[in-house]
Amino acid sequence: MGKAWAAIDEQGRFVSVAVLDATVAAAPGWREAFAEVANALAQSPDGPPITYADFSAAAPWVAYAAEAGPAPEKLFRALGVEYQPVPAAPRPVSAPPQPVSGVPQPVSGVPQPVSGVPQPVSGAPQPVVDMPHAPWAVQSAAIPNQPSAHPVSAAPASSAPASPAGPANHDVAPTPATVSGPPADVPPFDPYAAPVRRIKPSAPSKRRTGLWAGVAALALVAVVGGGAGIYALSSDEPGEPETPPTATSSGFPAATPLAPGLKPWAQAALRSPEERALAVAGPSMVFVEVMFTGYVRNKAGGALLDKAPVTFSRRCSGVVVQHEGYVLSNSQCVQPTPDVLVGGALNAVANRLVAEGSLQAKDISTYTRTRLNTSVLTGANAGDQPETRLYGQLNIAKGEVTDSPAIAGTVVRALPIEAGNVALIKLEQKNLPTSELNTSASVNPETSLLVLGYGTTDTSFRAATYTVLSKTVTVTGIDSSTPLNPYRINEDLGLYSRGGIAIDPSGRVVGMLDNDVLRPDKANRLVVPVSAMTALLQAAGVTNALGKADNQYRSGLDAYFAGDESTAIARFDEAARNSPANLLAQSYRQAAVDSRGPGDDSGGSSWAVPVIAAAGGALAVAVVVAVAMLLARRRNSRF
């Protein structure tokens, strides 16, 4: 399947590299599986962070810092592949790729990939249609006290041994050999450390105090003036220290405490239109969770089916459309119809009975189905409505969170399924990053779109962590059977992407994701046109409008993608200050700082140039005066 190498990068740092053989990468599904599992592991709580990667190379590869331990082993085992050391005789990097030895077997307990990863079947992995790849997934800190390295664009080759015994090459197929640390330090030869002085200084000449005092005074003026000018050129914001660069060669911070939920630079080619579109829309994505608490009763007489109250949740995605806290999401998620509501309650009761030992897990479906039409969910009294609590989270989200960073909200208005299945929510927080609706969007079959929505790889529902996922999709057709004319797409982001968005190449919203009831799997492959979204906003008297921070953020993105890092830094600072929830503004601000690099004096104060020029003139005058005085004294000494 591939190999794991102990390697050294250009800066002498030890890394371990997992390489998927080119032959395997050419087989349908394997390249996508390799990339998806690597990213899924990196995003898990204790997963190995990625240092470098190139998933688009002929032989896709991913590198981890040596301190991360047996990261390649974890990666290949997550793919269902056995992993064992190669025989003692080392084999060269250029050896022909090994044939695929078999189909990967499932591994329990490993985070599942987001989407597109081949499922364990009896044959070859199934192909993934139009799966976008992430050429660079920079997601972790570099090794401390080492400068950043530059990723390469092909499978790693070892031109120098990773250890005195030669390169450590392992066929992936239980113990990887990773380099635990650098070799013993050998002091370099220092030609200046000899105990005997080779050149003895001559006796100091008689000082001419008056002459050099004048020269020193002029030089001091030049140095002070020049130093002030240089400071002005190197400081974009006087009085505020610049953040030390911690970048990789991609321009993005290698280590950051931020959790923006979406990393456009890792999901699209760097500085590409796709990355910019994701960066525009990403901050406005909202994870929506609605918690229902009530009692299940028989419709006929109102008798309780279970004396204990039941609580269950519905989770989906949403998007901020007005910076004052207005969010559009899916109606059936946040305000489900009575049959959907009682179905969720019965399912929760059945699971509780299984936990108590009163019901077998295999009978949950039967228990729910046979009581669906005869039951109702109510409040504490038969005539009361069940308690409903709604919360929204931006960036990375977790289930069952009711305090900060979760934001309480209420449903303002909801459209039924036939009218678009779109709901308007009001969150109790302002200055939220906002998306712009493209009201003149024209979507036709074969149109390519980017879709965004929340998803998770966690298997435990209660405390699962959710991040924003994205994917390039193609419109396969328009459903003209309804006045809305929704359109279908060829890919799905997962169960919780309902209420997510489809965006155009500029990052504007052209529709909302919904489940396609005509599909057997009910996948979220239906896109409700933006016209249904605008109709709901108009009915509620809410305008889709960007705030001041949104315009500053977009201005920063314009500057960043145009290569004007100094302007980008200033704009991102303003956006982050006015909209703290926009963590991508802070991430891109740091990327602009790191991309600008040390010694870049672009964007400095305008007064610095004349100050330096004046200082240079003063220094030149000092030199001329000093030379003239020396010549005069020498001439006088001859007579």
C-alpha positions in Angstrom: 0.0 0.0 0.0 2.8 2.4 0.8 5.7 3.2 3.0 6.7 5.2 6.1 10.0 7.0 6.2 12.1 8.7 8.8 13.2 11.9 7.1 14.8 15.2 7.6 13.4 18.4 6.2 15.4 21.3 4.7 16.0 22.9 8.1 17.3 19.6 9.6 14.1 18.8 11.5 13.2 15.2 12.0 9.8 14.1 10.6 8.0 10.8 9.8 6.4 10.6 6.4 3.6 8.3 5.3 3.6 7.8 1.5 0.8 6.1 -0.5 2.2 4.3 -3.5 1.4 5.9 -6.8 -0.1 2.6 -8.1 -2.5 2.5 -5.2 -3.3 6.3 -5.5 -4.3 5.7 -9.1 -7.0 3.1 -8.0 -10.5 4.7 -7.5 -11.1 6.0 -4.0 -7.7 5.5 -2.4 -6.2 9.0 -2.8 -9.4 10.6 -1.4 -9.4 8.1 1.5 -5.8 8.8 2.3 -6.4 12.6 2.4 -9.7 12.4 4.3 -8.4 10.0 7.0 -5.2 12.1 7.5 -7.3 15.3 8.0 -9.8 13.5 10.3 -7.1 12.2 12.5 -5.4 15.6 12.7 -8.7 17.2 13.8 -9.4 14.6 16.5 -8.6 15.7 20.1 -5.4 13.7 20.4 -4.7 13.1 16.8 -1.2 13.7 15.2 -1.0 17.2 13.8 0.2 17.5 10.1 3.4 19.3 9.4 3.5 19.0 5.6 1.4 17.2 3.0 0.8 16.9 -0.7 -2.3 14.9 -1.4 -2.2 15.8 -5.1 1.2 14.3 -5.8 1.6 11.2 -7.9 2.4 9.4 -4.6 0.4 11.3 -2.0 2.2 11.9 1.2 1.9 13.5 4.7 4.6 14.4 7.1 4.4 14.5 10.9 6.9 15.9 13.5 9.0 13.1 15.0 7.6 14.1 18.4 4.2 13.0 17.3 5.2 9.4 17.6 3.9 6.6 15.3 1.7 8.9 13.3 2.1 7.0 10.0 1.1 3.8 11.7 -2.1 5.4 13.0 -2.9 6.7 9.5 -2.4 3.4 7.8 -4.2 1.5 10.5 -7.1 3.9 10.2 -7.2 2.9 6.5 -7.5 -0.7 7.5 -4.0 -1.6 6.4 -1.5 -3.7 8.4 1.8 -2.0 9.3 5.1 -3.8 9.8 8.9 -3.1 9.5 10.7 -3.8 6.3 13.5 -6.4 6.4 16.9 -5.2 7.7 18.4 -4.5 4.3 17.4 -1.0 3.4 15.7 -0.4 0.1 16.1 2.8 -1.9 13.4 5.4 -2.2 13.2 4.9 -6.0 12.2 1.2 -5.7 9.2 0.3 -7.8 5.9 0.7 -5.9 4.5 -2.4 -4.2 1.3 -3.9 -5.5 -1.9 -3.5 -3.5 -1.9 -6.4 -1.1 -5.6 -6.4 -0.3 -8.6 -4.5 0.6 -8.4 -2.4 3.8 -10.3 -3.9 6.8 -12.3 -1.7 9.2 -10.6 -0.6 12.4 -12.7 0.0 15.5 -12.3 3.1 17.6 -10.7 5.2 14.8 -12.3 8.5 13.8 -14.3 8.0 10.7 -13.4 10.2 7.7 -15.8 13.1 6.9 -16.9 11.8 3.5 -15.6 10.0 0.4 -13.6 7.4 2.3 -14.0 3.9 0.9 -16.2 1.7 3.0 -14.9 -1.8 4.0 -16.4 -4.0 1.3 -15.4 -7.2 -0.5 -14.0 -5.4 -3.5 -12.0 -2.4 -4.3 -13.0 1.0 -2.8 -15.8 2.8 -4.5 -14.8 5.9 -6.5 -15.6 9.4 -5.1 -17.1 11.7 -7.6 -15.6 15.2 -8.0 -13.9 15.0 -4.6 -11.8 18.2 -4.2 -8.4 17.7 -2.8 -6.5 19.7 -0.3 -2.9 20.1 -1.6 -1.7 21.6 1.6 -3.1 20.8 5.0 -1.0 23.0 7.4 -2.6 22.4 10.8 0.0 22.3 13.4 3.0 23.8 15.1 6.5 23.4 13.7 9.1 21.8 15.9 10.1 24.4 18.6 13.1 26.5 18.1 13.4 25.6 14.4 12.7 27.8 11.4 9.9 26.9 9.1 10.6 24.6 6.2 9.3 24.7 2.6 7.1 21.8 1.5 8.0 20.0 -1.6 5.7 19.1 -4.4 6.4 15.4 -4.9 6.9 12.3 -2.8 9.8 12.7 -0.3 13.2 11.4 -1.4 15.9 10.8 1.1 19.2 12.3 -0.2 20.8 12.1 3.2 20.4 9.3 5.8 18.0 9.9 8.6 20.4 8.2 11.0 24.0 7.0 10.9 22.8 3.6 9.8 21.1 4.9 6.7 17.4 5.7 5.8 14.7 4.0 7.7 12.3 2.6 5.2 9.2 0.7 6.3 6.7 -1.1 4.2 3.2 -0.3 5.5 1.7 -3.4 6.4 3.0 -3.4 14.0 5.9 -1.3 14.8 7.0 1.8 12.8 10.5 3.1 13.3 10.4 6.8 13.8 13.4 9.0 14.7 13.1 9.9 18.4 15.5 12.7 18.2 18.6 14.2 16.5 22.0 12.5 16.6 24.6 13.5 19.2 25.7 17.1 18.7 29.2 17.5 17.2 30.8 21.0 17.9 31.5 22.6 14.6 35.1 23.7 13.9 35.6 27.3 15.0 38.7 28.9 13.4 38.5 31.8 15.9 38.6 29.7 19.0 42.4 29.0 18.9 44.2 30.0 22.2 47.0 32.0 20.4 46.3 35.4 18.9 47.5 35.4 15.3 47.7 39.2 14.9 48.9 41.5 17.6 47.3 44.9 17.6 49.6 47.9 17.2 49.8 50.5 20.0 47.0 52.9 19.9 47.7 56.3 18.3 47.2 59.6 20.0 43.5 60.5 20.1 42.2 63.6 18.4 39.4 64.2 20.8 38.1 67.4 19.2 37.9 66.0 15.7 36.2 62.8 16.6 33.8 64.4 19.0 32.4 66.5 16.1 32.2 63.5 13.9 30.5 61.5 16.6 27.9 64.3 17.2 27.0 64.3 13.4 26.9 60.6 13.3 24.6 60.5 16.3 22.2 62.8 14.5 22.2 60.5 11.5 21.7 57.4 13.5 18.9 58.8 15.6 17.1 60.2 12.5 17.7 57.0 10.5 16.6 54.8 13.3 13.3 56.8 13.6 12.8 56.4 9.9 13.5 52.7 9.9 11.2 52.2 12.8 8.4 54.0 10.9 9.0 51.8 7.9 9.0 48.6 9.9 6.0 49.4 12.1 2.5 49.4 10.7 1.0 50.3 14.0 3.3 52.4 16.2 3.1 51.4 19.8 1.7 47.9 19.1 4.3 45.2 18.9 4.1 42.9 15.8 3.2 39.3 16.4 6.3 37.2 15.9 6.0 35.1 12.7 5.2 31.5 13.3 4.3 30.5 9.7 4.9 27.7 7.5 5.7 28.3 3.9 2.0 28.4 3.1 1.7 31.7 4.8 -0.6 30.4 7.5 0.3 30.2 11.1 1.7 26.8 12.1 0.4 27.1 15.6 -2.7 29.1 16.6 -5.1 28.9 19.6 -7.9 29.8 17.3 -10.6 27.3 16.2 -12.3 28.9 13.3 -14.2 25.7 12.4 -13.3 26.0 8.7 -9.7 26.2 7.3 -10.2 27.3 3.7 -6.4 27.1 3.0 -6.5 23.4 3.8 -9.6 22.7 1.7 -8.7 24.4 -1.5 -5.6 25.4 -3.4 -3.7 28.2 -1.7 -4.8 31.7 -2.8 -7.2 30.2 -5.3 -10.8 31.6 -6.0 -12.1 28.5 -4.2 -10.2 29.4 -1.0 -11.4 33.0 -1.2 -15.0 31.9 -1.6 -14.8 29.6 1.4 -13.1 32.4 3.4 -15.9 34.8 2.5 -18.7 32.5 3.6 -17.1 30.4 6.3 -17.3 32.8 9.3 -21.1 33.1 9.0 -21.8 29.4 9.4 -23.8 28.4 12.5 -24.2 25.1 14.2 -27.9 24.9 15.4 -29.2 22.6 18.1 -32.7 22.5 19.4 -33.5 20.6 22.6 -37.1 19.4 23.2 -38.3 18.3 26.6 -41.8 16.8 27.2 -44.0 13.8 28.0 -45.2 11.1 25.6 -48.9 10.4 25.9 -51.6 8.4 24.1 -53.6 10.6 21.8 -56.9 9.0 22.8 -57.0 9.4 26.6 -53.9 11.4 27.3 -52.4 8.6 29.5 -48.6 8.8 29.9 -46.7 6.3 27.9 -43.7 6.9 30.1 -44.0 8.7 33.5 -40.5 10.3 33.1 -40.0 13.3 30.9 -37.9 12.8 27.8 -35.4 15.1 26.3 -33.9 14.9 22.8 -32.1 17.1 20.3 -32.2 18.0 16.7 -29.0 19.4 15.1 -28.4 21.0 11.8 -26.6 24.0 10.1 -27.5 27.6 9.5 -26.1 30.8 8.1 -26.0 34.4 9.5 -27.8 36.7 7.1 -28.0 39.9 9.2 -25.2 41.0 11.5 -27.7 41.7 14.3 -28.1 38.0 14.9 -30.6 36.7 12.3 -29.9 33.2 11.0 -31.6 31.1 8.3 -31.8 27.4 8.8 -34.0 24.4 8.1 -37.6 24.4 9.3 -37.9 20.7 10.0 -34.8 20.9 12.1 -35.8 23.8 14.4 -39.6 23.6 14.3 -40.5 20.1 13.2 -44.0 18.9 12.4 -45.9 17.0 15.2 -45.2 13.6 13.6 -41.5 14.3 13.4 -41.5 15.6 16.9 -43.2 12.6 18.4 -41.0 10.2 16.4 -37.9 11.8 18.0 -39.5 11.5 21.4 -40.5 7.8 21.0 -37.0 7.0 19.8 -35.5 8.7 22.9 -37.9 6.7 25.1 -36.9 3.5 23.3 -33.2 4.2 23.8 -33.8 4.8 27.5 -35.7 1.5 27.8 -32.7 -0.3 26.1 -30.4 1.3 28.7 -32.7 0.1 31.5 -32.8 -3.5 30.0 -36.5 -3.3 29.3 -36.1 -3.3 25.5 -33.7 -4.9 23.1 -31.8 -2.6 20.7 -33.0 -4.5 17.7 -36.6 -3.6 18.7 -36.2 0.2 18.8 -37.5 0.7 15.2 -40.6 -1.5 15.9 -41.3 0.2 19.2 -41.3 3.6 17.5 -43.2 2.7 14.4 -46.1 1.0 16.1 -46.7 3.9 18.5 -46.1 6.8 16.1 -49.7 7.3 15.0 -51.2 6.9 18.5 -48.9 9.1 20.5 -48.3 12.8 21.1 -45.6 14.9 22.8 -46.9 17.4 25.3 -45.7 19.6 28.2 -46.2 18.8 31.9 -49.9 19.0 31.3 -51.8 17.3 28.4 -52.7 20.7 26.9 -49.2 22.2 27.1 -46.5 22.4 24.5 -43.2 20.7 25.1 -40.3 22.9 26.3 -38.1 24.1 23.4 -34.6 25.5 23.8 -32.5 26.7 20.8 -28.8 27.4 20.7 -26.4 28.4 18.0 -22.6 28.1 17.9 -20.1 29.6 15.4 -16.7 28.1 14.5 -16.1 24.7 16.1 -19.1 23.5 18.0 -20.0 20.8 20.5 -23.3 19.1 21.2 -25.4 19.8 24.3 -23.7 23.1 25.1 -26.1 25.6 26.7 -23.6 28.3 27.9 -20.9 30.3 26.2 -19.9 30.0 23.4 -23.4 28.8 22.6 -25.9 31.6 21.9 -29.5 31.3 22.9 -32.1 31.9 20.2 -35.7 31.7 19.1 -37.5 30.8 15.9 -39.0 34.0 14.4 -40.8 32.4 11.5 -40.7 29.1 9.5 -41.9 28.1 6.1 -43.5 24.7 5.6 -41.9 22.1 3.4 -43.8 22.9 0.3 -42.9 26.6 0.6 -39.1 26.0 1.0 -38.6 24.5 4.4 -36.6 27.5 5.5 -36.7 29.0 9.1 -35.6 32.4 10.4 -33.9 32.4 13.8 -32.9 35.3 16.0 -29.8 34.7 18.1 -29.2 36.9 21.2 -25.8 38.3 20.0 -24.9 41.1 17.6 -22.0 41.8 15.4 -22.0 38.3 13.9 -20.1 37.7 10.6 -22.7 37.7 7.8 -23.1 36.1 4.4 -24.5 37.9 1.4 -27.4 36.4 -0.6 -27.0 36.4 -4.4 -30.6 37.3 -5.4 -29.8 37.2 -9.1 -28.2 33.8 -9.1 -28.7 31.6 -12.2 -28.2 28.0 -11.5 -28.4 25.4 -14.3 -27.5 21.7 -14.7 -23.8 21.1 -14.8 -23.2 24.2 -12.7 -20.4 23.8 -10.1 -21.0 25.0 -6.6 -19.3 25.0 -3.3 -21.5 23.6 -0.4 -20.8 24.2 3.3 -22.4 22.6 6.4 -21.5 21.2 9.8 -20.4 17.6 10.2 -18.7 15.3 12.7 -16.6 12.2 12.7 -17.4 11.4 16.3 -19.5 8.3 17.0 -20.8 9.5 20.4 -23.8 11.8 19.8 -24.0 13.5 23.2 -20.7 15.3 23.2 -19.7 15.2 19.5 -17.6 18.0 18.1 -18.7 19.6 14.8 -16.7 21.5 12.2 -17.6 23.2 9.0 -17.2 20.9 6.0 -17.0 22.0 2.3 -17.2 20.2 -1.0 -17.3 21.1 -4.7 -20.5 19.7 -6.2 -22.3 19.7 -9.5 -25.9 20.4 -10.2 -27.4 17.3 -11.7 -30.9 18.6 -12.5 -33.7 21.0 -11.7 -36.9 19.8 -10.1 -39.6 21.6 -12.0 -42.5 19.7 -10.3 -42.8 22.4 -7.7 -43.0 26.2 -8.0 -39.7 26.6 -6.1 -37.7 24.6 -8.7 -35.1 23.3 -6.3 -32.1 21.6 -7.8 -30.3 18.4 -7.0 -26.5 18.0 -6.5 -24.3 14.9 -6.9 -22.6 15.0 -3.4 -23.7 15.2 0.2 -21.9 16.6 3.3 -23.6 14.4 5.8 -26.6 14.3 8.1 -26.0 17.6 9.9 -25.4 19.7 6.8 -29.2 20.3 6.4 -29.6 24.1 6.6 -26.1 24.6 5.2 -25.5 26.7 2.1 -24.4 26.5 -1.5 -22.3 29.4 -2.7 -21.1 30.9 -6.0 -17.5 31.5 -6.9 -17.5 34.9 -5.1 -18.8 33.4 -1.8 -22.4 34.6 -2.1 -25.2 32.3 -1.1 -27.3 30.8 -3.9 -29.3 28.2 -1.9 -29.8 26.2 1.2 -29.2 22.4 1.6 -32.2 20.2 2.4 -32.8 16.5 2.4 -34.1 14.9 -0.8 -37.2 12.9 0.2 -37.2 11.2 -3.2 -33.9 9.5 -2.5 -33.9 6.2 -0.5 -31.2 7.5 1.8 -32.9 11.0 2.2 -29.4 12.5 1.7 -29.0 16.3 1.9 -28.7 16.6 -1.9 -31.5 19.1 -2.5 -30.7 22.8 -2.8 -33.6 25.2 -2.0 -33.2 28.3 -4.3 -32.2 31.6 -2.7 -35.6 33.0 -3.7 -37.2 31.0 -0.8 -34.7 32.5 1.6 -35.3 36.1 0.5 -39.1 35.6 0.5 -38.9 34.6 4.2 -36.8 37.6 5.1 -39.2 39.9 3.3 -42.1 38.4 5.2 -40.4 38.9 8.5 -39.2 42.4 7.7 -35.5 41.5 7.9 -32.9 42.7 5.4 -29.9 40.8 4.3 -27.2 43.4 5.1 -23.5 43.2 5.8 -22.2 45.0 8.8 -19.2 47.3 9.1 -17.0 44.4 10.2 -18.1 42.3 7.2 -17.0 45.0 4.8 -13.7 45.4 6.6 -13.2 41.6 6.5 -13.9 41.4 2.8 -11.6 44.4 2.1 -8.9 42.5 4.0 -9.5 39.4 1.9 -9.2 41.5 -1.3 -5.9 42.9 -0.1 -4.6 39.5 1.1 -5.4 37.7 -2.2 -3.9 40.6 -4.1 -0.6 40.3 -2.2 -1.0 43.6 -0.2 -0.3 42.1 3.2 0.1 45.5 5.0 -3.4 46.6 4.0 -4.8 43.2 4.8 -3.4 43.3 8.3 -5.0 46.6 9.0 -8.4 45.5 7.6 -8.4 42.2 9.5 -7.5 44.0 12.7 -10.5 46.2 12.3 -12.8 43.3 11.4 -11.7 41.1 14.3 -12.1 44.1 16.7 -15.6 44.8 15.5 -16.7 41.2 15.2 -14.8 39.0 17.7 -16.8 35.9 16.5 -15.0 36.0 13.2 -12.0 33.9 14.0 -11.1 33.6 10.4 -10.3 37.3 10.3 -7.7 36.6 13.0 -6.3 33.6 11.2 -5.9 35.5 7.9 -4.4 38.4 9.8 -1.7 36.2 11.1 -1.3 34.7 7.6 -0.7 38.1 6.2 1.9 38.9 8.9 3.7 35.6 8.1 3.4 36.1 4.3 5.0 39.5 4.5 8.1 38.1 6.2 10.9 39.7 8.2 12.4 42.8 6.8 9.5 43.8 4.6 9.1 47.5 4.9 6.0 47.8 2.8 3.2 49.9 4.2 5.3 52.0 6.5 4.7 55.6 7.4 5.1 58.2 4.6 7.3 60.4 6.7 9.9 57.7 7.1 11.4 58.1 3.7 12.3 61.8 4.0 13.6 61.2 7.5 16.0 58.5 6.3 17.0 60.7 3.4 17.8 63.6 5.7 19.7 61.3 8.0 21.7 59.9 5.1 22.5 63.5 4.0 23.6 64.4 7.6 25.8 61.3 7.6 27.4 62.2 4.3 28.1 65.8 5.5 29.7 64.2 8.6 32.0 62.1 6.5 33.0 65.1 4.2 33.7 67.3 7.2 35.8 64.6 8.9 37.9 64.0 5.7 38.4 67.7 5.3 39.6 68.2 8.9 42.0 65.2 8.6 43.5 66.6 5.4 43.9 70.0 6.9 45.7 68.6 10.0 48.0 66.6 7.9 48.9 69.6 5.7 49.7 71.7 8.8 51.8 68.9 10.3 54.2 69.0 7.2 55.2 72.6 7.9 
